[in-house]
């Protein structure tokens, strides 16, 4: 597994699942065209681009390019990298038939193809070994698994200006992007 400095944005959960087996990096989903109506997600992606850098990795079909072009128009040029997958005919294993254009998406690409696309985009391997915030840390801080944890998590998400519908793993990725483990522990008076 390669530890990346940059965060990555993909179209959907299956793309994220495939990529998360290859790289250790925050991976965010556009939810297809949903990103076009989600100002909070766009703001998070801008912050990712400015903080660590952001790699845009969409499918090579028409829809993927519409999403990529939208992101190009709303994200800064600085800190945004574009990874492209090749046109490969076929269908994903989970689908009964291929998509409209008959091309494999990110989820259907072989690992070496994805790694090569990321390398060509200019990925940087993470060299710092700062401790990452974990799900256990969220529990210790009262942000999961206890009475009032949903309310505390929602308050933190509002304060950090995060999209309210982030799933648990995306929330964790966003926290690791925006703050250190020590800062989180200080905020909730937890001794590491």
DAVENZI-V38211 format. One record per residue. RES is the residue in three letters. PSI is psi in whole degrees, -180 to 180 (999 if undefined). OMEGA is omega in radians with two decimals (none if undefined). Layout:
BEGIN
res;psi;omega
RES;PSI;OMEGA
RES;PSI;OMEGA
END
This chain:
BEGIN
res;psi;omega
UNK;135;-3.12
UNK;129;3.09
UNK;118;-3.09
UNK;146;3.03
UNK;-45;-3.06
UNK;157;2.95
UNK;165;-3.13
UNK;144;3.01
UNK;131;3.13
UNK;173;-3.07
UNK;-43;-3.02
UNK;-178;-3.02
UNK;-33;3.14
UNK;-36;3.05
UNK;-44;-3.14
UNK;-44;3.13
UNK;-45;3.14
UNK;-47;-3.08
UNK;-35;-3.10
UNK;-14;3.05
UNK;-13;-3.07
UNK;-33;-3.03
UNK;151;3.02
UNK;99;-3.10
UNK;155;3.00
UNK;130;3.13
UNK;122;-3.13
UNK;151;-3.12
UNK;141;3.05
UNK;-13;-3.00
UNK;47;-3.11
UNK;-131;-3.14
UNK;-5;-3.14
UNK;-29;-3.14
UNK;-26;-3.09
UNK;-15;3.12
UNK;6;-3.03
UNK;87;-3.10
UNK;-35;-3.13
UNK;-39;3.10
UNK;-43;3.10
UNK;-42;3.12
UNK;-41;3.10
UNK;-43;3.13
UNK;-37;3.06
UNK;-43;3.13
UNK;-40;3.10
UNK;-43;3.13
UNK;-41;-3.12
UNK;-26;-3.08
UNK;-55;-3.04
UNK;-17;-2.97
UNK;153;-3.07
UNK;130;3.08
UNK;125;3.08
UNK;121;-3.12
UNK;97;-3.13
UNK;168;3.09
UNK;163;-3.11
UNK;10;3.12
UNK;178;-3.11
UNK;-43;3.14
UNK;-41;3.11
UNK;-38;3.13
UNK;-30;3.04
UNK;-46;3.12
UNK;-46;3.13
UNK;-45;-3.13
UNK;-36;3.05
UNK;-47;3.14
UNK;-38;3.08
UNK;-35;-3.07
UNK;-22;-3.07
UNK;-11;-3.14
UNK;154;3.09
UNK;153;3.09
UNK;-38;3.13
UNK;127;3.07
UNK;-1;3.12
UNK;128;-3.13
UNK;146;-3.11
UNK;121;3.07
UNK;133;-3.10
UNK;135;3.03
UNK;154;-3.14
UNK;163;3.01
UNK;113;3.11
UNK;119;3.12
UNK;145;3.09
UNK;-171;3.11
UNK;152;3.09
UNK;148;-3.09
UNK;-31;-3.08
UNK;-10;-3.09
UNK;150;3.10
UNK;-35;3.14
UNK;164;-3.12
UNK;164;3.11
UNK;179;-3.07
UNK;-40;-3.09
UNK;-4;3.08
UNK;26;-3.11
UNK;148;3.01
UNK;144;3.05
UNK;-170;3.14
UNK;-44;-3.08
UNK;-24;-3.10
UNK;-4;-3.11
UNK;147;3.03
UNK;148;-3.11
UNK;-43;-3.11
UNK;-31;3.10
UNK;-44;3.12
UNK;-44;3.14
UNK;-38;3.10
UNK;-41;3.11
UNK;-42;3.12
UNK;-41;3.14
UNK;-44;3.13
UNK;-28;-3.14
UNK;-16;3.11
UNK;36;3.13
UNK;150;3.07
UNK;131;3.07
UNK;142;-3.14
UNK;129;3.14
UNK;-24;3.12
UNK;147;-3.14
UNK;37;3.13
UNK;142;-3.13
UNK;133;3.13
UNK;149;3.04
UNK;133;-3.11
UNK;172;3.08
UNK;-33;3.07
UNK;-40;3.10
UNK;-41;3.11
UNK;-40;3.10
UNK;-46;-3.13
UNK;-32;-3.13
UNK;2;3.13
UNK;21;-3.12
UNK;-2;3.07
UNK;153;2.99
UNK;14;-3.13
UNK;175;3.12
UNK;129;3.10
UNK;0;-3.08
UNK;-37;3.13
UNK;-41;3.13
UNK;-46;3.13
UNK;-40;3.12
UNK;-43;3.11
UNK;-39;3.10
UNK;-45;3.12
UNK;-41;3.13
UNK;-40;3.09
UNK;-45;-3.13
UNK;-37;3.13
UNK;1;-3.14
UNK;48;3.11
UNK;154;3.08
UNK;137;-3.05
UNK;-18;-3.08
UNK;21;3.08
UNK;135;3.04
UNK;174;-3.07
UNK;-46;-3.11
UNK;-39;3.11
UNK;-37;3.07
UNK;-45;3.12
UNK;-43;3.08
UNK;-44;-3.14
UNK;-43;3.10
UNK;-45;3.14
UNK;-25;3.09
UNK;-37;-2.96
UNK;-19;-3.11
UNK;162;3.09
UNK;165;3.08
UNK;-41;3.14
UNK;-41;3.13
UNK;-41;3.10
UNK;-45;3.14
UNK;-39;3.10
UNK;-43;-3.10
UNK;-33;-3.09
UNK;16;3.08
UNK;48;3.11
UNK;135;3.07
UNK;121;3.14
UNK;999;none
END
